[in-house]
Every structure is written in structure tokens, then in C-alpha cells.
Amino acid sequence: MRQKYYDTAVKQERAILVGVVTANETEEQEKEYLEELEFLVETAGGNTVKHFTQKLQR
């Protein structure tokens, strides 16, 4: 009889962060927001994979 093996390692969650820069915000503020969000992801045991930023002209 074959034994079954189960992976019991805790898998780390992955996150992709998306920031939007509006007319009322600077790119520096948006960068700070994403850094804080990345810190929260790490605190929760996750791993940030990628950052994306979008500028809105409105």
C-alpha cells in the first residue's frame, strides 16, 4: 500500500498593489500609501509581488 504525503507547510499569501494618483494627490503621497499598504500585507504574513500606479487626469 502506498503512503500519501501531505504538504503541511503554510503557504504565504501573495498581493498585487494598485495605486491611483488623483488630481488632489501627489505621486509622493501615493507612494507613501502603497508603502503603508505593503507593510500591512507583510504584517498579515503576505508577500507583495508587484506594484502598479495609475494617474487620473480628472
C-alpha positions as CSV (number, residue, x, y, z in Angstrom):
1,M,0.0,0.0,0.0
2,R,1.3,3.4,-0.9
3,Q,1.5,6.1,1.7
4,K,0.1,9.5,0.9
5,Y,2.1,12.6,1.8
6,Y,0.5,15.9,2.5
7,D,2.2,19.3,2.3
8,T,1.7,20.9,5.7
9,A,3.8,24.0,5.1
10,V,2.0,27.3,5.5
11,K,1.6,28.9,2.1
12,Q,2.3,32.6,2.0
13,E,-0.4,34.8,0.5
14,R,0.7,37.0,-2.4
15,A,-0.6,40.5,-3.2
16,I,-0.5,42.9,-6.1
17,L,-0.9,46.5,-5.0
18,V,-2.6,49.1,-7.2
19,G,-2.4,52.8,-6.5
20,V,-4.3,55.6,-8.2
21,V,-3.0,59.2,-8.2
22,T,-5.8,61.7,-8.5
23,A,-5.6,65.4,-9.2
24,N,-5.8,66.1,-5.4
25,E,-2.8,63.9,-4.6
26,T,0.9,63.9,-5.4
27,E,2.9,61.0,-6.5
28,E,4.8,61.2,-3.2
29,Q,1.5,60.7,-1.3
30,E,0.6,57.7,-3.4
31,K,4.0,56.2,-2.8
32,E,3.5,56.6,0.9
33,Y,0.1,54.9,0.7
34,L,1.5,52.0,-1.2
35,E,4.4,51.6,1.2
36,E,2.0,51.5,4.2
37,L,-0.2,49.0,2.4
38,E,2.8,46.8,1.6
39,F,3.7,47.0,5.3
40,L,0.2,45.8,6.2
41,V,0.5,42.9,3.8
42,E,3.8,41.9,5.3
43,T,2.3,42.2,8.9
44,A,-0.5,39.9,7.8
45,G,2.1,37.3,6.6
46,G,1.8,38.1,2.9
47,N,4.2,38.9,0.2
48,T,3.9,41.8,-2.2
49,V,4.5,40.6,-5.7
50,K,4.1,43.8,-7.8
51,H,3.1,47.5,-7.6
52,F,1.0,49.3,-10.2
53,T,0.3,53.0,-10.4
54,Q,-2.3,54.8,-12.5
55,K,-2.7,58.6,-12.9
56,L,-6.1,60.1,-13.3
57,Q,-6.4,63.3,-15.2
58,R,-9.8,64.4,-13.8
